[in-house]
Amino acid sequence: MKRIIILLITFMFLLTGCTAAKNDSGKIKIVAANFVCYDFARAVAGDKAEIKLLITPGSDMHSFEPTAKDIADIKNGDLFLYIGGESDTWADKILQSGDTEKNIKMIDCVTKIENEHGVDEHIWASPDNAVKMVNKVLEAVCKIDGENTDFYKKRAEDYIGGINAASDATKTVIQSAKKNTIVVADRFPLVYFTEFYGLRYEAAFGGCEHDTDPSLHTVTHLIDTVRNCGLTAVYRIELSNLSVADTVSTATGAEILELHSYQNVSLTDFNSGVTYIDIMKRNCEALRKGLN
């Protein structure tokens, strides 16, 4: 049904000849499919670009469906950034083949990890992958606006420096911590994160399943892991309903802490300009507390 809706929207767009409003500001027009694409574009291009985030802050990126206006903005913009994973398969259906310089599929820029459901799309959770994504954005905007290459390079360099600094701080916390295991009583879009930092983990789900309750065996296993490892905290991801985390916390007395997956941010965070680096620092503090 989702595929049919997307095809109908695309057909209506082509039939009506809908076009995005002409940009008279002289700025690059960038459309970003999710928060990390938006943030990396903002970091590199600054005020020399008009950047649209397709996914509403506070919503679930896995259930997003583009509107006719979204499709028009993508087709009439200078650059479209998307992940290319399971949550935005709609993008490949509406994009014209061969236009790879204008449409950047981020998952092709990194080494992918597979889980029980196939390729895990949450590539940005690894700081190394984040750096590769920032550099890909830099390459794209410099091709579009070569006159401001030095401006873009300086901003990218500064932002990558911030990512690396936050990553080094996180490594220090993990290396000096008393524990090396985390329990995520929630969906688990953090496999690239744990792989990068060498963390052991147990999770309620193998990925970002929806409308699924964990089995009694799984919940019991999480509770036993918290107890056997002497953990004082259990993690949930952002925008969670907390149902599993509450159960594990009640059974063990462990504190519930947030480990942010960067998939999307709340409206409050978005309006206050929270960045990927800000979230990295939050996660660092959550690990400092939870691993000790």
C-alpha distance (Angstrom), angle and dihedral (degrees) to the residues before:
residue distance angle dihedral
M1 . . .
K2 3.82 . .
R3 3.80 90.3 .
I4 3.81 91.3 50.4
I5 3.81 91.4 50.8
I6 3.80 91.7 50.7
L7 3.80 92.1 49.0
L8 3.80 91.3 49.1
I9 3.79 92.0 50.1
T10 3.79 90.6 49.1
F11 3.80 91.2 49.0
M12 3.81 92.0 49.3
F13 3.80 89.9 49.4
L14 3.80 92.4 52.5
L15 3.79 92.9 42.8
T16 3.79 96.2 51.9
G17 3.79 95.3 39.6
C18 3.77 90.0 -130.1
T19 3.80 112.2 -174.7
A20 3.76 133.5 -172.9
A21 3.79 119.4 -110.0
K22 3.78 111.5 -83.6
N23 3.76 113.9 -102.8
D24 3.79 108.8 -127.0
S25 3.80 95.2 170.9
G26 3.78 94.9 81.5
K27 3.78 90.1 -126.1
I28 3.79 126.3 132.8
K29 3.80 112.1 -99.0
I30 3.81 110.5 -136.6
V31 3.80 126.9 179.9
A32 3.81 116.9 -162.4
A33 3.79 122.4 -163.2
N34 3.81 96.6 -154.2
F35 3.80 141.7 10.9
V36 3.80 99.4 -90.0
C37 3.81 91.9 50.7
Y38 3.80 88.4 48.7
D39 3.79 93.6 47.9
F40 3.80 95.1 47.4
A41 3.81 90.8 48.8
R42 3.80 90.0 48.9
A43 3.79 90.8 48.7
V44 3.80 94.2 51.8
A45 3.81 103.4 34.5
G46 3.80 100.6 34.3
D47 3.79 114.6 174.7
K48 3.80 92.4 -13.7
A49 3.80 90.5 80.5
E50 3.77 139.7 54.5
I51 3.80 105.2 -139.0
K52 3.77 125.4 -165.6
L53 3.81 121.9 -163.0
L54 3.78 109.9 -152.1
I55 3.80 98.4 -161.5
T56 3.78 115.6 72.5
P57 3.82 112.3 -120.2
G58 3.79 110.0 -102.1
S59 3.81 94.7 25.4
D60 3.80 130.5 109.0
M61 3.79 113.4 -98.3
H62 3.82 91.5 -153.4
S63 3.81 92.8 66.9
F64 3.81 97.7 44.6
E65 3.80 119.3 130.1
P66 3.83 120.9 -175.3
T67 3.79 121.7 -120.9
A68 3.80 124.5 -139.6
K69 3.82 87.5 -101.0
D70 3.81 90.8 53.3
I71 3.80 91.2 52.1
A72 3.80 91.0 47.8
D73 3.80 91.1 51.4
I74 3.81 91.1 49.8
K75 3.79 93.8 49.4
N76 3.81 94.5 44.4
G77 3.79 97.8 41.0
D78 3.79 127.7 93.4
L79 3.80 96.1 -124.4
F80 3.80 136.9 17.4
L81 3.81 119.7 -164.5
Y82 3.79 120.8 -165.5
I83 3.79 138.3 152.4
G84 3.79 100.8 -125.5
G85 3.78 95.3 -140.3
E86 3.78 134.8 121.7
S87 3.80 94.7 -70.8
D88 3.80 95.4 57.5
T89 3.79 104.3 35.2
W90 3.80 83.7 126.8
A91 3.82 88.1 74.5
D92 3.80 95.4 64.1
K93 3.80 89.1 51.4
I94 3.80 94.4 58.2
L95 3.79 100.6 36.8
Q96 3.77 122.8 93.1
S97 3.79 113.2 -119.0
G98 3.77 118.1 -110.2
D99 3.81 97.1 26.7
T100 3.80 92.4 109.9
E101 3.80 96.9 142.4
K102 3.79 92.0 59.7
N103 3.81 96.8 38.1
I104 3.80 112.6 51.5
K105 3.81 116.3 -162.5
M106 3.79 102.6 -161.2
I107 3.80 97.9 -164.7
D108 3.81 88.3 68.0
C109 3.81 89.9 62.0
V110 3.81 97.4 64.6
T111 3.79 143.7 47.4
K112 3.79 106.7 -92.9
I113 3.79 128.5 -136.6
E114 3.79 121.1 -147.0
N115 3.79 125.8 -145.6
E116 3.80 133.1 -179.8
H117 3.81 90.1 -70.8
G118 3.81 97.6 47.3
V119 3.80 129.1 -98.0
D120 3.79 112.7 8.5
E121 3.79 107.3 -128.9
H122 3.81 98.6 -161.3
I123 3.79 92.0 96.2
W124 3.81 96.7 146.7
A125 3.84 93.4 69.4
S126 3.82 88.0 83.4
P127 3.83 111.7 76.8
D128 3.81 90.0 -144.9
N129 3.80 89.7 56.7
A130 3.79 90.2 46.6
V131 3.80 89.7 56.3
K132 3.80 90.4 50.4
M133 3.80 89.7 50.9
V134 3.81 92.5 50.1
N135 3.80 90.1 50.5
K136 3.81 90.1 49.9
V137 3.80 90.0 53.4
L138 3.81 89.3 48.1
E139 3.79 91.5 52.1
A140 3.80 91.6 49.6
V141 3.81 98.1 48.2
C142 3.80 91.9 45.6
K143 3.81 89.5 56.2
I144 3.79 90.1 51.0
D145 3.80 97.1 42.9
G146 3.78 108.9 21.5
E147 3.80 93.2 165.7
N148 3.81 90.2 71.4
T149 3.80 97.8 42.8
D150 3.80 94.5 122.2
F151 3.80 90.5 51.5
Y152 3.79 92.3 52.1
K153 3.80 93.9 43.9
K154 3.79 92.6 52.7
R155 3.79 92.6 49.7
A156 3.81 92.2 47.1
E157 3.80 91.2 48.2
D158 3.80 91.4 51.5
Y159 3.79 93.0 47.4
I160 3.79 94.2 47.3
G161 3.79 87.6 50.0
G162 3.80 88.6 55.4
I163 3.81 92.0 49.6
N164 3.80 91.8 50.0
A165 3.80 92.9 47.3
A166 3.80 92.4 50.9
S167 3.79 90.1 45.9
D168 3.81 92.3 51.2
A169 3.81 89.8 50.6
T170 3.80 90.0 51.9
K171 3.81 91.6 49.1
T172 3.80 89.7 52.6
V173 3.80 91.4 51.5
I174 3.81 92.6 49.7
Q175 3.80 95.0 44.7
S176 3.81 92.4 51.8
A177 3.82 96.3 40.5
K178 3.79 124.9 113.1
K179 3.80 92.2 -132.2
N180 3.80 134.6 41.6
T181 3.81 99.9 -169.7
I182 3.79 129.0 86.7
V183 3.79 128.7 -169.6
V184 3.81 113.9 -148.0
A185 3.80 106.5 -166.3
D186 3.78 91.6 -167.1
R187 3.78 143.1 51.0
F188 3.79 111.6 -39.2
P189 3.82 117.6 -132.7
L190 3.81 90.1 149.4
V191 3.79 106.1 88.0
Y192 3.82 92.4 114.4
F193 3.81 88.5 48.6
T194 3.80 96.0 52.3
E195 3.81 91.9 41.0
F196 3.80 91.8 53.1
Y197 3.81 95.0 47.7
G198 3.79 96.8 37.7
L199 3.80 94.6 -120.3
R200 3.78 123.0 158.6
Y201 3.78 113.8 -135.4
E202 3.77 146.7 -178.5
A203 3.80 119.1 -160.8
A204 3.78 139.5 -174.8
F205 3.82 91.3 -127.0
G206 3.77 135.7 22.2
G207 3.80 93.5 -128.2
C208 3.80 138.3 -24.5
E209 3.80 101.3 -39.3
H210 3.80 116.8 167.2
D211 3.79 132.9 -146.9
T212 3.79 89.8 13.3
D213 3.79 128.5 122.9
P214 3.79 118.0 -153.7
S215 3.78 116.0 -111.6
L216 3.77 121.2 -103.2
H217 3.80 87.3 -111.6
T218 3.81 90.9 56.7
V219 3.80 94.4 48.4
T220 3.80 91.0 46.9
H221 3.81 89.8 50.0
L222 3.81 91.4 52.4
I223 3.80 91.1 49.5
D224 3.81 91.3 48.6
T225 3.82 91.1 48.7
V226 3.80 91.9 52.9
R227 3.80 90.9 49.9
N228 3.81 98.2 41.0
C229 3.80 93.9 47.0
G230 3.80 92.8 44.1
L231 3.79 92.5 -123.6
T232 3.78 118.7 173.6
A233 3.80 96.0 -166.5
V234 3.78 138.7 48.3
Y235 3.80 121.2 -161.6
R236 3.77 134.2 -133.6
I237 3.78 127.3 -178.5
E238 3.79 127.0 -117.5
L239 3.81 121.0 -75.3
S240 3.82 89.6 18.0
N241 3.80 126.2 154.4
L242 3.84 88.0 -134.5
S243 3.82 93.7 -140.3
V244 3.81 97.3 130.9
A245 3.79 94.5 35.4
D246 3.81 90.4 52.9
T247 3.79 90.7 52.2
V248 3.81 93.8 50.6
S249 3.80 92.4 42.8
T250 3.81 93.0 50.7
A251 3.81 91.6 49.5
T252 3.81 95.9 47.1
G253 3.78 107.4 24.1
A254 3.82 89.4 -122.8
E255 3.79 117.5 151.5
I256 3.80 117.4 -115.0
L257 3.81 113.4 -122.5
E258 3.80 130.0 178.2
L259 3.79 121.7 -118.2
H260 3.78 105.3 -171.3
S261 3.81 118.7 -141.5
Y262 3.84 95.1 -164.1
Q263 3.82 90.5 -128.1
N264 3.78 92.8 126.3
V265 3.77 138.4 -22.6
S266 3.77 133.4 -132.6
L267 3.79 119.6 -97.1
T268 3.81 89.1 -108.8
D269 3.80 91.9 54.4
F270 3.78 92.1 44.7
N271 3.80 93.2 51.2
S272 3.81 90.8 48.3
G273 3.81 91.7 53.0
V274 3.80 99.0 -113.4
T275 3.81 111.9 -177.3
Y276 3.80 137.5 -156.7
I277 3.81 88.1 -102.2
D278 3.81 91.7 52.7
I279 3.81 88.9 54.0
M280 3.82 90.7 48.2
K281 3.80 88.7 56.7
R282 3.81 91.7 49.1
N283 3.78 90.4 51.5
C284 3.79 90.6 48.6
E285 3.81 90.5 56.6
A286 3.81 91.7 45.1
L287 3.80 89.6 54.4
R288 3.80 92.1 45.1
K289 3.77 88.9 56.7
G290 3.79 99.0 38.0
L291 3.81 98.4 45.4
N292 3.80 94.1 49.8
